[in-house]
């Protein structure tokens, strides 16, 4: 096939093959760094290794490389004709986990097999991307509004099941995946902004009552709408009635002004109703994480402990760090979950600002490569899959790094490729395999197999 191509195309094919190797090299460097710092986190203040997590991570990394290679060789277009089965499999896995899953750290999100355990919601990210990409490819002729509504319904089902576990961090990852894929699929930006506004308002309405009692420590009259259920019901009913009137006016007078009016009131109605559900589903410690993000000192020995210790750990690294295996904060076990959610803090402590820049550059190069794949692929299905993976990797990186620096709430999102954990590492490696599969077939105009 290579020899049958024109000379210019052969040269481009050869150059891009080298660039794919470069992508894999960036991933391998991040995974290797992760193993080293998981190993470092196993030591206590006496210099004794008290954990074998790094051995498990080596096993998961090795098997993950095999998965990545297999998926890279496999033609990703095979999944196109099985999108409905893939979506049904995803829903089945999440329902099965919700019923038979093991409780770990307050959430029923794990399936155990002997001494091993996997987190299905992590792998369901891949299943969602594969099935949702097919939906977007097949519905390009639908009216934008109908397409957006159907797309949102496809998103809500898996997110709702994950929230019921409850796993706020993992469920939140589905939102940037959805937004990135919808944006690339030319769904009007205004619809996406409405969705983001409704979700943000829901979070604010969920947190405000706790903020009033725990931080402000004084009653705010306007917040009685959120604390008094009768008043909340009355306000919601009035807003819903106005929304319906606006929709009827739109039907009779054909004026876009009424459409916008209905959307604004609809956002508030959704946020008020959804915040009640969120308050019932989410555990108190999950909501308190959002509260201590505003002021960690209000619970410095509880929910705020992680943020405070993470900032101290990162700050102690300074420019060049304390040196590998020389981190006093991590070895003193002041930082909980240091091999998973806070692995970046250990890296910053031992390698300093310079080491953090290395991680930033490696992630930046991976994201740039994904953008190149999105731009160069000729297959819409691969186009949408690449966008979903881009949204997932970008969100994991920004939220995790922001979380350990104290500029974002703690949500339990791992730093892909570095954090300890087989499910998240395998998911990331499979995604890289999919990207390579798309990249090597980006000039292939063959129909879906």
C-alpha positions as a Markdown table, in Angstrom:
| # | Residue | x | y | z |
|---|---|---|---|---|
| 1 | Unk | 0.0 | 0.0 | 0.0 |
| 2 | Unk | 2.8 | 2.4 | 0.9 |
| 3 | Unk | 4.6 | 1.8 | -2.4 |
| 4 | Unk | 1.4 | 2.4 | -4.4 |
| 5 | Unk | 1.0 | 5.9 | -3.1 |
| 6 | Unk | 2.3 | 9.0 | -4.9 |
| 7 | Unk | 5.7 | 10.2 | -3.8 |
| 8 | Unk | 4.4 | 13.2 | -1.9 |
| 9 | Unk | 1.8 | 11.1 | 0.0 |
| 10 | Unk | 4.5 | 8.5 | 0.8 |
| 11 | Unk | 6.7 | 11.3 | 2.3 |
| 12 | Unk | 3.8 | 12.6 | 4.4 |
| 13 | Unk | 2.9 | 9.0 | 5.5 |
| 14 | Unk | 6.5 | 8.4 | 6.6 |
| 15 | Unk | 6.7 | 11.7 | 8.5 |
| 16 | Unk | 3.4 | 11.1 | 10.3 |
| 17 | Unk | 4.5 | 7.5 | 11.2 |
| 18 | Unk | 7.4 | 9.0 | 13.0 |
| 19 | Unk | 5.1 | 11.5 | 14.7 |
| 20 | Unk | 2.9 | 8.7 | 16.0 |
| 21 | Unk | 6.0 | 7.1 | 17.6 |
| 22 | Unk | 6.6 | 10.5 | 19.2 |
| 23 | Unk | 3.1 | 10.3 | 20.6 |
| 24 | Unk | 3.7 | 6.9 | 22.1 |
| 25 | Unk | 7.0 | 8.1 | 23.5 |
| 26 | Unk | 5.3 | 11.0 | 25.3 |
| 27 | Unk | 2.8 | 8.5 | 26.8 |
| 28 | Unk | 5.6 | 6.1 | 27.9 |
| 29 | Unk | 7.5 | 8.9 | 29.6 |
| 30 | Unk | 4.5 | 9.9 | 31.6 |
| 31 | Unk | 3.7 | 6.3 | 32.6 |
| 32 | Unk | 7.3 | 5.7 | 33.6 |
| 33 | Unk | 7.3 | 8.9 | 35.7 |
| 34 | Unk | 4.1 | 7.7 | 37.3 |
| 35 | Unk | 5.6 | 4.4 | 38.3 |
| 36 | Unk | 8.7 | 6.1 | 39.8 |
| 37 | Unk | 6.6 | 8.5 | 42.0 |
| 38 | Unk | 4.1 | 5.8 | 43.0 |
| 39 | Unk | 7.3 | 3.9 | 44.2 |
| 40 | Unk | 8.4 | 7.1 | 46.0 |
| 41 | Unk | 5.0 | 7.4 | 47.7 |
| 42 | Unk | 5.4 | 3.9 | 49.2 |
| 43 | Unk | 8.1 | 5.0 | 51.6 |
| 44 | Unk | 7.5 | 6.3 | 55.1 |
| 45 | Unk | 9.5 | 8.7 | 57.2 |
| 46 | Unk | 11.8 | 6.0 | 58.3 |
| 47 | Unk | 12.8 | 5.2 | 54.7 |
| 48 | Unk | 10.9 | 1.8 | 54.6 |
| 49 | Unk | 8.7 | 0.9 | 51.7 |
| 50 | Unk | 5.3 | 0.1 | 53.1 |
| 51 | Unk | 3.3 | -0.4 | 49.9 |
| 52 | Unk | 3.6 | -2.6 | 46.7 |
| 53 | Unk | 1.4 | -0.4 | 44.6 |
| 54 | Unk | 4.2 | 0.3 | 42.2 |
| 55 | Unk | 4.5 | -3.4 | 41.3 |
| 56 | Unk | 0.8 | -3.5 | 40.5 |
| 57 | Unk | 1.2 | -0.3 | 38.4 |
| 58 | Unk | 4.0 | -1.9 | 36.4 |
| 59 | Unk | 1.8 | -4.9 | 35.7 |
| 60 | Unk | -1.1 | -2.6 | 34.7 |
| 61 | Unk | 1.2 | -0.5 | 32.5 |
| 62 | Unk | 2.6 | -3.6 | 30.7 |
| 63 | Unk | -0.9 | -5.0 | 30.0 |
| 64 | Unk | -2.0 | -1.5 | 29.1 |
| 65 | Unk | 0.7 | -1.3 | 26.4 |
| 66 | Unk | -0.6 | -4.6 | 25.0 |
| 67 | Unk | -4.1 | -3.2 | 24.9 |
| 68 | Unk | -2.9 | 0.0 | 23.3 |
| 69 | Unk | -1.0 | -2.0 | 20.6 |
| 70 | Unk | -4.0 | -4.3 | 19.9 |
| 71 | Unk | -6.5 | -1.4 | 19.6 |
| 72 | Unk | -4.0 | 0.5 | 17.4 |
| 73 | Unk | -3.8 | -2.4 | 14.9 |
| 74 | Unk | -7.6 | -3.0 | 15.1 |
| 75 | Unk | -9.7 | -1.0 | 12.6 |
| 76 | Unk | -11.8 | 1.4 | 14.8 |
| 77 | Unk | -14.5 | 1.6 | 12.1 |
| 78 | Unk | -15.7 | -1.9 | 13.2 |
| 79 | Unk | -17.4 | -0.2 | 16.2 |
| 80 | Unk | -19.5 | 2.0 | 13.9 |
| 81 | Unk | -22.1 | -0.7 | 13.1 |
| 82 | Unk | -22.3 | -1.8 | 16.7 |
| 83 | Unk | -23.0 | 1.5 | 18.3 |
| 84 | Unk | -26.3 | 0.6 | 19.8 |
| 85 | Unk | -24.9 | -2.6 | 21.2 |
| 86 | Unk | -22.0 | -0.7 | 22.7 |
| 87 | Unk | -24.4 | 1.8 | 24.3 |
| 88 | Unk | -26.6 | -1.0 | 25.7 |
| 89 | Unk | -23.4 | -2.7 | 27.1 |
| 90 | Unk | -22.4 | 0.6 | 28.8 |
| 91 | Unk | -25.8 | 1.0 | 30.4 |
| 92 | Unk | -25.9 | -2.7 | 31.4 |
| 93 | Unk | -22.4 | -2.4 | 33.1 |
| 94 | Unk | -23.5 | 0.7 | 35.0 |
| 95 | Unk | -26.7 | -0.9 | 36.2 |
| 96 | Unk | -24.9 | -4.1 | 37.2 |
| 97 | Unk | -22.4 | -2.0 | 39.1 |
| 98 | Unk | -25.1 | -0.1 | 40.9 |
| 99 | Unk | -26.7 | -3.3 | 42.1 |
| 100 | Unk | -23.8 | -5.6 | 42.7 |
| 101 | Unk | -20.8 | -3.3 | 43.0 |
| 102 | Unk | -18.5 | -3.1 | 46.0 |
| 103 | Unk | -18.6 | 0.0 | 48.3 |
| 104 | Unk | -15.2 | 1.7 | 48.1 |
| 105 | Unk | -14.6 | 5.1 | 49.7 |
| 106 | Unk | -18.3 | 5.8 | 50.0 |
| 107 | Unk | -19.3 | 4.8 | 46.4 |
| 108 | Unk | -20.6 | 1.6 | 44.9 |
| 109 | Unk | -18.5 | 1.9 | 41.8 |
| 110 | Unk | -16.3 | -1.2 | 41.8 |
| 111 | Unk | -16.7 | -4.7 | 40.6 |
| 112 | Unk | -14.5 | -7.2 | 42.5 |
| 113 | Unk | -13.0 | -10.4 | 41.1 |
| 114 | Unk | -11.2 | -12.2 | 43.9 |
| 115 | Unk | -8.5 | -9.8 | 45.1 |
| 116 | Unk | -8.8 | -7.6 | 41.9 |
| 117 | Unk | -11.2 | -4.8 | 41.2 |
| 118 | Unk | -12.2 | -2.7 | 38.2 |
| 119 | Unk | -14.2 | 0.5 | 37.9 |
| 120 | Unk | -16.6 | 0.1 | 35.0 |
| 121 | Unk | -17.4 | 3.8 | 34.9 |
| 122 | Unk | -13.9 | 4.4 | 33.7 |
| 123 | Unk | -14.2 | 2.0 | 30.7 |
| 124 | Unk | -17.7 | 3.3 | 30.0 |
| 125 | Unk | -16.1 | 6.6 | 28.9 |
| 126 | Unk | -14.7 | 4.7 | 25.9 |
| 127 | Unk | -18.0 | 3.0 | 25.2 |
| 128 | Unk | -19.8 | 6.4 | 25.4 |
| 129 | Unk | -17.3 | 8.0 | 23.0 |
| 130 | Unk | -17.6 | 5.2 | 20.5 |
| 131 | Unk | -21.4 | 5.1 | 20.6 |
| 132 | Unk | -22.0 | 8.8 | 20.8 |
| 133 | Unk | -19.6 | 9.4 | 17.8 |
| 134 | Unk | -21.8 | 7.1 | 15.7 |
| 135 | Unk | -24.9 | 9.1 | 16.7 |
| 136 | Unk | -23.3 | 12.4 | 15.7 |
| 137 | Unk | -22.2 | 10.9 | 12.4 |
| 138 | Unk | -25.6 | 9.5 | 11.5 |
| 139 | Unk | -27.7 | 12.6 | 12.5 |
| 140 | Unk | -26.0 | 15.4 | 10.6 |
| 141 | Unk | -29.2 | 15.9 | 8.6 |
| 142 | Unk | -31.4 | 16.4 | 11.7 |
| 143 | Unk | -32.6 | 19.9 | 12.8 |
| 144 | Unk | -30.0 | 21.2 | 15.3 |
| 145 | Unk | -32.5 | 21.5 | 18.1 |
| 146 | Unk | -33.8 | 18.0 | 17.8 |
| 147 | Unk | -30.2 | 16.7 | 17.4 |
| 148 | Unk | -29.1 | 18.5 | 20.6 |
| 149 | Unk | -32.1 | 17.2 | 22.6 |
| 150 | Unk | -31.5 | 13.6 | 21.5 |
| 151 | Unk | -27.7 | 14.0 | 22.2 |
| 152 | Unk | -28.4 | 15.3 | 25.7 |
| 153 | Unk | -30.7 | 12.4 | 26.5 |
| 154 | Unk | -27.9 | 10.0 | 25.4 |
| 155 | Unk | -25.6 | 11.8 | 27.9 |
| 156 | Unk | -28.1 | 12.0 | 30.8 |
| 157 | Unk | -28.6 | 8.2 | 31.2 |
| 158 | Unk | -25.0 | 7.1 | 31.9 |
| 159 | Unk | -24.3 | 10.3 | 34.0 |
| 160 | Unk | -27.3 | 9.7 | 36.1 |
| 161 | Unk | -26.4 | 6.1 | 36.8 |
| 162 | Unk | -22.9 | 7.1 | 37.8 |
| 163 | Unk | -24.2 | 9.8 | 40.1 |
| 164 | Unk | -26.4 | 7.2 | 41.8 |
| 165 | Unk | -23.3 | 5.3 | 42.8 |
| 166 | Unk | -22.5 | 8.1 | 43.8 |
| 167 | Unk | -19.3 | 9.1 | 41.9 |
| 168 | Unk | -19.3 | 12.8 | 41.2 |
| 169 | Unk | -15.8 | 13.0 | 39.8 |
| 170 | Unk | -16.2 | 10.3 | 37.2 |
| 171 | Unk | -19.6 | 11.5 | 36.1 |
| 172 | Unk | -18.3 | 15.0 | 35.6 |
| 173 | Unk | -15.8 | 13.7 | 33.0 |
| 174 | Unk | -18.6 | 12.8 | 30.6 |
| 175 | Unk | -19.6 | 16.5 | 30.3 |
| 176 | Unk | -16.4 | 17.8 | 28.6 |
| 177 | Unk | -16.4 | 14.7 | 26.4 |
| 178 | Unk | -20.0 | 15.5 | 25.4 |
| 179 | Unk | -19.2 | 19.2 | 24.8 |
| 180 | Unk | -16.1 | 18.6 | 22.8 |
| 181 | Unk | -17.8 | 16.1 | 20.5 |
| 182 | Unk | -20.9 | 18.3 | 20.1 |
| 183 | Unk | -18.8 | 21.4 | 19.3 |
| 184 | Unk | -16.8 | 19.5 | 16.6 |
| 185 | Unk | -20.2 | 18.2 | 15.3 |
| 186 | Unk | -21.4 | 21.7 | 14.6 |
| 187 | Unk | -24.2 | 21.7 | 17.2 |
| 188 | Unk | -25.0 | 25.4 | 17.8 |
| 189 | Unk | -22.8 | 26.9 | 20.5 |
| 190 | Unk | -25.8 | 28.5 | 22.1 |
| 191 | Unk | -27.3 | 25.1 | 23.0 |
| 192 | Unk | -24.0 | 24.1 | 24.6 |
| 193 | Unk | -23.9 | 27.3 | 26.6 |
| 194 | Unk | -27.5 | 26.7 | 27.8 |
| 195 | Unk | -26.4 | 23.3 | 29.0 |
| 196 | Unk | -23.3 | 24.5 | 30.7 |
| 197 | Unk | -25.3 | 27.4 | 32.4 |
| 198 | Unk | -27.9 | 24.9 | 33.7 |
| 199 | Unk | -25.3 | 22.6 | 35.1 |
| 200 | Unk | -23.3 | 25.4 | 36.7 |
| 201 | Unk | -26.4 | 26.9 | 38.2 |
| 202 | Unk | -27.4 | 23.5 | 39.6 |
| 203 | Unk | -24.0 | 23.2 | 41.4 |
| 204 | Unk | -24.4 | 26.7 | 42.8 |
| 205 | Unk | -27.9 | 26.0 | 44.1 |
| 206 | Unk | -26.7 | 22.8 | 45.7 |
| 207 | Unk | -23.7 | 24.4 | 47.4 |
| 208 | Unk | -25.2 | 27.7 | 48.5 |
| 209 | Unk | -27.3 | 26.4 | 51.5 |
| 210 | Unk | -24.2 | 24.6 | 52.9 |
| 211 | Unk | -22.1 | 27.7 | 52.3 |
| 212 | Unk | -24.6 | 29.8 | 54.2 |
| 213 | Unk | -24.5 | 27.6 | 57.2 |
| 214 | Unk | -20.9 | 26.6 | 57.3 |
| 215 | Unk | -19.0 | 29.6 | 56.0 |
| 216 | Unk | -21.2 | 32.7 | 56.1 |
| 217 | Unk | -22.8 | 31.5 | 59.4 |
| 218 | Unk | -25.7 | 33.9 | 59.0 |
| 219 | Unk | -29.1 | 33.7 | 57.4 |
| 220 | Unk | -29.5 | 35.3 | 53.9 |
| 221 | Unk | -33.2 | 36.0 | 53.2 |
| 222 | Unk | -33.0 | 35.3 | 49.4 |
| 223 | Unk | -31.5 | 31.9 | 50.0 |
| 224 | Unk | -34.7 | 30.8 | 51.7 |
| 225 | Unk | -35.7 | 29.8 | 48.2 |
| 226 | Unk | -33.1 | 27.0 | 48.5 |
| 227 | Unk | -33.6 | 26.1 | 52.1 |
| 228 | Unk | -37.4 | 26.3 | 52.5 |
| 229 | Unk | -39.0 | 23.5 | 50.4 |
| 230 | Unk | -42.4 | 25.1 | 50.2 |
| 231 | Unk | -41.0 | 28.4 | 49.0 |
| 232 | Unk | -38.7 | 26.5 | 46.5 |
| 233 | Unk | -41.8 | 24.6 | 45.2 |
| 234 | Unk | -43.7 | 27.8 | 44.8 |
| 235 | Unk | -40.9 | 29.6 | 43.0 |
| 236 | Unk | -40.3 | 26.6 | 40.7 |
| 237 | Unk | -43.9 | 26.4 | 39.8 |
| 238 | Unk | -44.1 | 30.1 | 38.9 |
| 239 | Unk | -41.0 | 29.9 | 36.8 |
| 240 | Unk | -42.3 | 26.8 | 35.0 |
| 241 | Unk | -45.6 | 28.6 | 34.3 |
| 242 | Unk | -43.8 | 31.6 | 32.8 |
| 243 | Unk | -41.7 | 29.2 | 30.7 |
| 244 | Unk | -44.8 | 27.5 | 29.3 |
| 245 | Unk | -46.4 | 30.9 | 28.5 |
| 246 | Unk | -43.2 | 31.9 | 26.7 |
| 247 | Unk | -43.3 | 28.7 | 24.6 |
| 248 | Unk | -47.0 | 29.3 | 23.7 |
| 249 | Unk | -46.2 | 32.9 | 22.8 |
| 250 | Unk | -43.4 | 31.6 | 20.5 |
| 251 | Unk | -45.8 | 29.3 | 18.8 |
| 252 | Unk | -48.4 | 32.0 | 18.1 |
| 253 | Unk | -46.3 | 35.1 | 17.5 |
| 254 | Unk | -43.2 | 33.4 | 15.9 |
| 255 | Unk | -40.8 | 35.8 | 17.8 |
| 256 | Unk | -37.4 | 34.5 | 18.8 |
| 257 | Unk | -37.6 | 36.8 | 21.9 |
| 258 | Unk | -40.0 | 34.3 | 23.5 |
| 259 | Unk | -37.7 | 31.4 | 22.7 |
| 260 | Unk | -34.9 | 33.1 | 24.7 |
| 261 | Unk | -37.3 | 33.9 | 27.5 |
| 262 | Unk | -38.4 | 30.2 | 27.7 |
| 263 | Unk | -34.7 | 29.1 | 27.7 |
| 264 | Unk | -33.8 | 31.4 | 30.5 |
| 265 | Unk | -36.7 | 30.4 | 32.7 |
| 266 | Unk | -36.1 | 26.7 | 31.8 |
| 267 | Unk | -32.5 | 26.9 | 33.0 |
| 268 | Unk | -33.7 | 28.1 | 36.4 |
| 269 | Unk | -36.4 | 25.5 | 36.6 |
| 270 | Unk | -34.0 | 22.7 | 35.8 |
| 271 | Unk | -31.3 | 24.0 | 38.2 |
| 272 | Unk | -33.8 | 24.3 | 41.1 |
| 273 | Unk | -35.2 | 20.8 | 40.5 |
| 274 | Unk | -31.8 | 19.2 | 39.8 |
| 275 | Unk | -30.2 | 20.7 | 42.9 |
| 276 | Unk | -32.8 | 19.0 | 45.1 |
| 277 | Unk | -31.9 | 15.7 | 43.5 |
| 278 | Unk | -28.2 | 16.4 | 43.8 |
| 279 | Unk | -28.6 | 17.1 | 47.5 |
| 280 | Unk | -30.3 | 13.8 | 48.0 |
| 281 | Unk | -27.9 | 11.7 | 45.9 |
| 282 | Unk | -24.5 | 13.3 | 46.7 |
| 283 | Unk | -22.9 | 12.4 | 50.0 |
| 284 | Unk | -22.2 | 15.2 | 52.6 |
| 285 | Unk | -18.4 | 14.7 | 52.1 |
| 286 | Unk | -18.8 | 15.3 | 48.4 |
| 287 | Unk | -20.6 | 18.5 | 48.9 |
| 288 | Unk | -18.2 | 19.6 | 51.6 |
| 289 | Unk | -15.4 | 19.2 | 49.1 |
| 290 | Unk | -17.0 | 22.0 | 47.0 |
| 291 | Unk | -17.3 | 24.1 | 50.2 |
| 292 | Unk | -13.8 | 23.8 | 51.4 |
| 293 | Unk | -12.6 | 24.8 | 47.9 |
| 294 | Unk | -13.8 | 28.3 | 48.8 |
| 295 | Unk | -12.3 | 28.3 | 52.3 |
| 296 | Unk | -10.2 | 25.2 | 53.3 |
| 297 | Unk | -9.6 | 26.6 | 56.8 |
| 298 | Unk | -13.2 | 26.0 | 57.9 |
| 299 | Unk | -12.4 | 22.3 | 58.1 |
| 300 | Unk | -8.6 | 22.2 | 58.2 |
| 301 | Unk | -8.6 | 18.8 | 59.9 |
| 302 | Unk | -11.3 | 17.3 | 57.8 |
| 303 | Unk | -12.3 | 18.1 | 54.2 |
| 304 | Unk | -9.8 | 21.0 | 53.9 |
| 305 | Unk | -6.8 | 18.9 | 55.0 |
| 306 | Unk | -6.1 | 17.5 | 51.5 |
| 307 | Unk | -6.0 | 20.9 | 49.8 |
| 308 | Unk | -3.9 | 22.5 | 52.6 |
| 309 | Unk | -1.3 | 19.7 | 52.6 |
| 310 | Unk | -1.2 | 19.5 | 48.8 |
| 311 | Unk | -0.3 | 23.3 | 48.7 |
| 312 | Unk | 2.4 | 22.8 | 51.3 |
| 313 | Unk | 3.8 | 19.8 | 49.4 |
| 314 | Unk | 3.9 | 21.6 | 46.1 |
| 315 | Unk | 5.4 | 24.7 | 47.6 |
| 316 | Unk | 8.2 | 22.8 | 49.3 |
| 317 | Unk | 9.5 | 21.6 | 45.9 |
| 318 | Unk | 10.5 | 25.2 | 44.9 |
| 319 | Unk | 12.5 | 25.3 | 41.6 |
| 320 | Unk | 14.4 | 22.0 | 41.4 |
| 321 | Unk | 12.7 | 20.0 | 44.1 |
| 322 | Unk | 13.8 | 18.0 | 47.2 |
| 323 | Unk | 15.2 | 15.2 | 45.1 |
| 324 | Unk | 13.8 | 11.8 | 44.2 |
| 325 | Unk | 12.8 | 9.8 | 47.3 |
| 326 | Unk | 13.5 | 12.9 | 49.4 |
| 327 | Unk | 10.1 | 14.3 | 49.9 |
| 328 | Unk | 9.4 | 15.0 | 53.6 |
| 329 | Unk | 5.7 | 15.7 | 53.1 |
| 330 | Unk | 4.9 | 12.5 | 51.1 |
| 331 | Unk | 7.1 | 10.2 | 53.2 |
| 332 | Unk | 5.6 | 11.7 | 56.3 |
| 333 | Unk | 2.2 | 10.6 | 55.0 |
| 334 | Unk | 0.7 | 14.1 | 55.5 |
| 335 | Unk | -1.0 | 13.9 | 52.2 |
| 336 | Unk | -3.8 | 11.4 | 51.8 |
| 337 | Unk | -4.4 | 9.6 | 48.5 |
| 338 | Unk | -0.9 | 10.6 | 47.4 |
| 339 | Unk | -0.4 | 7.8 | 44.9 |
| 340 | Unk | -3.7 | 8.5 | 43.1 |
| 341 | Unk | -5.4 | 11.9 | 43.2 |
| 342 | Unk | -2.3 | 13.8 | 44.5 |
| 343 | Unk | 0.5 | 12.1 | 42.6 |
| 344 | Unk | 1.3 | 15.5 | 41.0 |
| 345 | Unk | 2.0 | 16.9 | 44.4 |
| 346 | Unk | 4.7 | 14.3 | 45.1 |
| 347 | Unk | 6.2 | 15.0 | 41.7 |
| 348 | Unk | 6.3 | 18.7 | 42.4 |
| 349 | Unk | 7.8 | 18.2 | 45.8 |
| 350 | Unk | 10.7 | 16.0 | 44.5 |
| 351 | Unk | 11.3 | 17.5 | 41.1 |
| 352 | Unk | 10.2 | 21.1 | 41.7 |
| 353 | Unk | 8.9 | 23.6 | 39.2 |
| 354 | Unk | 11.2 | 22.1 | 36.5 |
| 355 | Unk | 9.7 | 18.7 | 36.8 |
| 356 | Unk | 6.2 | 20.1 | 36.7 |
| 357 | Unk | 7.1 | 21.9 | 33.4 |
| 358 | Unk | 8.2 | 18.5 | 32.0 |
| 359 | Unk | 4.8 | 17.0 | 32.7 |
| 360 | Unk | 3.1 | 20.1 | 31.3 |
| 361 | Unk | 5.1 | 19.8 | 28.1 |
| 362 | Unk | 4.4 | 16.1 | 27.6 |
| 363 | Unk | 0.7 | 16.6 | 28.1 |
| 364 | Unk | 0.8 | 19.6 | 25.7 |
| 365 | Unk | 2.5 | 17.5 | 23.0 |
| 366 | Unk | -0.1 | 14.8 | 23.4 |
| 367 | Unk | -3.0 | 17.3 | 23.1 |
| 368 | Unk | -1.4 | 18.9 | 20.1 |
| 369 | Unk | -1.0 | 15.5 | 18.4 |
| 370 | Unk | -4.7 | 14.8 | 19.0 |
| 371 | Unk | -5.6 | 18.2 | 17.4 |
| 372 | Unk | -3.5 | 17.2 | 14.4 |
| 373 | Unk | -5.4 | 13.9 | 14.1 |
| 374 | Unk | -8.7 | 15.7 | 14.3 |
| 375 | Unk | -7.7 | 18.1 | 11.6 |
| 376 | Unk | -6.2 | 15.5 | 9.2 |
| 377 | Unk | -8.7 | 12.6 | 9.4 |
| 378 | Unk | -11.1 | 12.2 | 6.5 |
| 379 | Unk | -13.5 | 10.0 | 8.4 |
| 380 | Unk | -16.2 | 11.7 | 10.4 |
| 381 | Unk | -16.5 | 8.8 | 12.9 |
| 382 | Unk | -12.8 | 9.0 | 13.7 |
| 383 | Unk | -13.1 | 12.8 | 13.8 |
| 384 | Unk | -15.7 | 12.6 | 16.6 |
| 385 | Unk | -13.9 | 9.9 | 18.5 |
| 386 | Unk | -10.7 | 12.0 | 18.5 |
| 387 | Unk | -12.6 | 15.0 | 19.8 |
| 388 | Unk | -14.1 | 13.0 | 22.7 |
| 389 | Unk | -10.7 | 11.7 | 23.7 |
| 390 | Unk | -9.3 | 15.2 | 23.5 |
| 391 | Unk | -12.0 | 16.5 | 25.8 |
| 392 | Unk | -11.5 | 13.6 | 28.3 |
| 393 | Unk | -7.6 | 14.0 | 28.5 |
| 394 | Unk | -7.8 | 17.8 | 28.7 |
| 395 | Unk | -10.4 | 17.7 | 31.5 |
| 396 | Unk | -8.5 | 15.1 | 33.5 |
| 397 | Unk | -5.3 | 17.1 | 33.3 |
| 398 | Unk | -6.7 | 20.5 | 34.0 |
| 399 | Unk | -9.0 | 19.4 | 36.9 |
| 400 | Unk | -6.4 | 17.2 | 38.6 |
| 401 | Unk | -3.6 | 19.8 | 38.4 |
| 402 | Unk | -6.0 | 22.6 | 39.4 |
| 403 | Unk | -7.3 | 20.4 | 42.3 |
| 404 | Unk | -3.9 | 19.8 | 43.8 |
| 405 | Unk | -3.0 | 23.5 | 43.5 |
| 406 | Unk | -6.2 | 24.5 | 45.2 |
| 407 | Unk | -7.7 | 26.4 | 42.3 |
| 408 | Unk | -10.4 | 23.8 | 41.6 |
| 409 | Unk | -12.5 | 21.6 | 44.0 |
| 410 | Unk | -11.4 | 18.1 | 45.0 |
| 411 | Unk | -13.4 | 15.7 | 42.8 |
| 412 | Unk | -11.3 | 12.6 | 42.9 |
| 413 | Unk | -10.3 | 12.7 | 39.3 |
| 414 | Unk | -6.9 | 11.0 | 38.7 |
| 415 | Unk | -4.1 | 12.3 | 36.6 |
| 416 | Unk | -4.1 | 10.0 | 33.6 |
| 417 | Unk | -0.9 | 8.0 | 32.9 |
| 418 | Unk | 0.6 | 9.0 | 36.2 |
| 419 | Unk | -1.9 | 8.2 | 39.0 |
| 420 | Unk | -2.0 | 4.8 | 40.5 |
| 421 | Unk | -4.9 | 2.6 | 39.3 |
| 422 | Unk | -5.5 | 0.0 | 36.6 |
| 423 | Unk | -8.9 | 1.1 | 35.4 |
| 424 | Unk | -7.9 | 4.7 | 34.7 |
| 425 | Unk | -4.5 | 3.7 | 33.2 |
| 426 | Unk | -6.1 | 1.0 | 30.9 |
| 427 | Unk | -8.8 | 3.5 | 29.8 |
| 428 | Unk | -6.1 | 6.1 | 28.9 |
| 429 | Unk | -4.0 | 3.5 | 27.0 |
| 430 | Unk | -6.9 | 2.2 | 25.0 |
| 431 | Unk | -7.8 | 5.8 | 24.1 |
| 432 | Unk | -4.2 | 6.3 | 22.8 |
| 433 | Unk | -4.6 | 3.0 | 20.8 |
| 434 | Unk | -7.8 | 4.4 | 19.2 |
| 435 | Unk | -6.0 | 7.6 | 18.3 |
| 436 | Unk | -3.2 | 5.7 | 16.6 |
| 437 | Unk | -5.8 | 3.5 | 14.8 |
| 438 | Unk | -7.5 | 6.7 | 13.5 |
| 439 | Unk | -4.3 | 8.3 | 12.6 |
| 440 | Unk | -3.0 | 5.4 | 10.5 |
| 441 | Unk | -6.3 | 5.3 | 8.6 |
| 442 | Unk | -6.9 | 9.1 | 8.3 |
| 443 | Unk | -6.3 | 9.1 | 4.5 |
| 444 | Unk | -8.4 | 6.0 | 3.9 |
| 445 | Unk | -11.6 | 6.9 | 2.2 |
| 446 | Unk | -13.0 | 3.3 | 2.6 |
| 447 | Unk | -16.5 | 3.0 | 3.9 |
| 448 | Unk | -17.2 | 1.8 | 7.5 |
| 449 | Unk | -16.5 | -2.0 | 7.6 |
